Amino acid sequence: MKSLYVGRSQAVAARMMGGEIVVISPEDSGLFTLNPVASCIWNSADGDTTLEQIVREKVCAEFEVPFDAALEDAAAFVTEGSEHGILLVSEQPLPHNPQTVLPTPETNL
């Protein structure tokens, strides 16, 4: 897999609601409720960090999951998010995109 940089689209609104991050896309009126892992990826998607780094340093550390399985799931989330216009994906770092980092929902294990 190529190194992919992931960033959040500036065209969306994201809010913490009821312990979950909710992303609203005005482009297609889509409403996306992110689970704790997707929220971790969302908050880490700064455009300067590769998906592999996010998975290794954030997802695997926080959720204690194997890297290969986590990367596969993260890639699926990022692909779907980019198809809906809520995430940006590039083989090069993305322009600086300052956005508020939302609290990650608590995980009930």
N, C-alpha and C positions, 0 to 999 in steps of 0.2 A: 504494500500500500504506500502511495506517495504521502509525504508529509503535507497535511492540509491545515491551514490556518482558519480559525473559526471566529466570527464576530457576530454581534447582534445587529440586526437591521435598525436603523434610526427611524424607520417608517412605522414602527409598532409601539404599542404601549404595553408595559408590563407592571403588574401590581401584585402584592401579596394579599390574598383573600382567603380567609378561613384556613390558614396554615399551608396554602398552596400558592405557587406562582402561576398567575394567569396572564397569558399573552394575547393581545388583541391585535389583529392585522386589519387595518383599514382598507388594505388593497382588495381583500376578498371577504371582508367582514368575518374572518375566521376567528374562533375563540379556542385557545389551546390551554389546557390545564396540565402543568408539568409535575411529574412525580419527583420524589427527592433526588434521584440520580439525574434526571433531565434538568432539574433546577440547579444542581451542582455544575453541570456542563454549561448551562445558560449563564450563570454568574461568572464562570471562568472564561467565557467566549469574548476575549478582549481584542481579537484581531492580531495580537502579537504572539500568541501561544498556540502551538500546534495541538491538534486533537490528541495525538499520542501523549504529549506532555500533560494535558488536562486529565486524561484517563489515568496515567501513571501516578501523577503527583496529587491529584484531587480525588477522583472517583475510587481508585483502588485503595487509597489510604483511608478514606472516610467510610467506605462501605465494605471493605475487606473482601473484594471479589477478585478472581483471577484476571490478569491483564488481558489475555486474548479474548476471553468472553466479553469483558467490559468494553474493549475496543470495538468488537463487532457490533454490540448493541448501541454504543455511542455513535458509530458511523451510520447506523440505520436512522437514529434520531436526527443527526445532523443532515443527512440526505433529505429526510422528510421535511425538516425545518427549512432547508434551503428551497425545496420545491414549493413551499407555501410562502416564501419570502420573509420569514421571520429570522432566519440565520443567513449569514454571508459566508461563503467558503472560497478559499483561494490557495494556490500553491505558493504564494508570496504573502508576507505580512500585509495586513489590511491597514488603510489609513487609520490614525488614532480616532477612536470612537468612544469618547467618554460617556458612560451611562451609569446610572445608579446600580449598585449591586444590592440585590434584595436578600433578606434573610433566607437561608435554606430551610425548608420545612423539616420538622422533626421526623425522624424515621421511627416507626413502630416495629421493632423486630421481635 
